[in-house]
């Protein structure tokens, strides 16, 4: 019998209009309430103005973006973090409408639900079971198929996780960068071994960073020589084991 119906995401004509249209999420009611809040996710390309805005990661009741530049039209998309919370225990239904307003060819998914990604074009609601002490976190991804695809694959799958350049390091920065998918949570750990199975370097980063940069040195700061190495990326129960090569 509790409803939070005032939640919107969309596009405004320009950056100024988008900023003015944002509505900050009001404090929760004293009791007996269910709330949904959104905020822009940094998991896909968004305008620098949004990234640099210190309020861009505050929870909102309404969040709007500026239009994509024409040069980005083939890889256009946006994603939002979605948080559903209540001080009541029991079932909650997240529903949506106006999906028909999306551009032809755009895909729209709600990721993180108990039954996996939900295609917003095919269903109209997502049932959740809430606990007062445990909000439910979701991701809303909307855009061209190539933008949405990383959200639909496991974060450490071969489609999402890799190291570049490989062989490395980069000729300019002398670094190698490890990437993973946008749905990873918590901390991502990286371990690098030589072919003899000896651990040469261990690093970690917050999953939201979506990358770890490595200077191709061992745990003592010594530059590693040319050769093949094994790396392991881990996050929660997910793991990726693969090879990299250093060429000096």
Secondary structure, DSSP 8 states (H G I E B T S, - for coil): -------EEEEESSHHHHHHH-EE-----SSS-EEEEEEE-SSS---HHHHH-TTTTS-EEEEEEE---GGGGGG-EEEEEEEEEESS-EEEEEE---GGGS-TT-EEEEES-TTS-EETTT-SEEEEEEBTTB-EEEEEEEESHHHHHHHHS-TTSTTT-EEESSSB--TTT--EEEE--TT--SEEEEEEEETTS-EEEEEEEEGGG-EEEE-SB-TTS-B--SEEEEEEEEETTEEEEEEEEE--
